[in-house]
C-alpha cells in the first residue's frame, strides 16, 4: 500500500500584499479582440474633444468612451468609437485613475492632445440579443399608444424629444387624405360632365330628326341648326374631358407612387428607429443596474471584468444611431420634396381644371348665343296635341255664321237696355275700337229697321 505524500503550500493574505490589483484585472472580453493605437486631436473653441467617458477606478479596470458628440473633433476624425478603451493621455497612463481625473487631464491640455487607445473590434450581431428584439416589438406597440396608457401598463420605453419628423408624417397623412378626396370628387365631376355630353348628343339627335321631318323650310333650318349646336356642345364636352383627364393621372402618380415610396422609406426608418431606441433603453437599464449595485456597495461581475458587455451595447447603439441619422435625413429630404411637389402640383392641377371649365362654359355660351333661333313658327295640325282619352277640340266655325247666330240675342239685348246705357257705347263695348263700335251700331240699326 502506497502512502500519499504531502507538500507544504505557501499562502498569503491578500490584504498583506502590496499590489493586489492584478488579482482583479482578469478581463472577460466575451470573444472580442482589441488593437492598440494613438491619435492626435485638435481641440475645438471650447477646449473640448467631443467625447464622454465612463468606467475607471475604483470599480472598473477599464476607462472607455461612452458617447461621441456630433461634429466634434473625435467625430470628425472617425477613429475613436463608443466602447474603445483609453489607456493614456499625452503619454501619461490612465490606469487606476477615475473618469473625473482623466477628464481633468484632457482638459488641462491646450491645443492638441494625444490619446492612446485600445480599439474594440465588436460584432454588432453579437449585441442584437433576444432582449433587443423584444424591446423593438415593445416600442412598435407603444408607438401607437398614448403616454398615459403606456405608463398605466408599466411599459418602459425610450422616446425622441422634439422630433420634427412626427409633424411631417402627420402632414403627409393629411395630404394623402386631401388627394384621395380630390381624386374621388374629380372622378364624380368628370362622370357627371360625361353624362351631360350624352344628353347633349341625344338632344342634338332629336332636334336634327325634327328638322329633317319639318316641311316648313325656316322651321326645318332652325331645328337643324339647334340640333347641330347641341352636337357641337357634346364635342366641346369631350374635348374638355380629354383636357382634364390627365389630372387624374397626375393625382394618381402622387397618390399611388410618391406617397407609397415615401411610406416604404418611413417604414425602414421606423425599424431602425425602434432598434436605436431599444439600445438606448438597454443602456439605461444597465446604467440603473450599476447605480443600484453601487448604492448597495455590491460588486458587479461585468463591471469588474472590464464591462465589455456594456461597451458592446454602446458600440451597437452608435451603429444604430448612425443608420438612424442617415435614414432620418433621407426621409426628411423625401418629405420636403414631396411637400414641394404637393404645393406646386395642387396649384397646377386646380388651375388646369378651372381653366378647362371656364373655356368649356364660355364656348357653350357663345355657341348658344349664335344659335338664337327662337321663336319658331310652325304649322301644326289639330291632332298635334290630341292624346289618347282626351276630349276632341271644338270644331272651327266661320265668323259670318257666328255673326248671323248672334244677331237675335244682340237685338234683344239692345231692347232690354235702359235709355241711359243705350247711348253710352263705351260702357256697352269696353276695349273695342271706334270702327268696331260703329259697325256694331250699324248692324243693330239695320236689324231693328227690318
Secondary structure, 3 states (H helix, E strand, C coil): CCCCCCCCCCCCCHHHCCCCHHHHCCCCCCCCEEEEEEEEEECCCCCCCCEEEEEECCCCCCEEEEEECCCCHHHHHCCCCCCCEEEEECCEECCCCEHHHHHHHHHHCCCEEEEEEEEEECCHHHHCCHHHHHHHHHHHHHHCCCHHHHHHHCCCCCCCCCCHHHHHHHHHHHHHHHHHHHHHHHHHHHHHHHHHHHHHHHHHHHHHHHHHHCCCHHHHHHHHHHHHHHHHHHHHHHHHHHHHHHHHHHHHHHHHHHHHHHHHHHHHHHHHHHHHHHHHHHHHHHHHHHHHHHHHCCCCHHHHCCCHHHHHHHHHHHHHHHHHHHHHHHHHHHHHHHHHHHHHHHHHHHHHHHHHHHHHHHHHHHHHHHCCCCCCCCCCCCCCCCCCCCCCCCCCCCHHHHHHHCHHHHHHHHHHCCHHHHCCHHHHCCCCCHHHHHHHHHHHHHHHHC
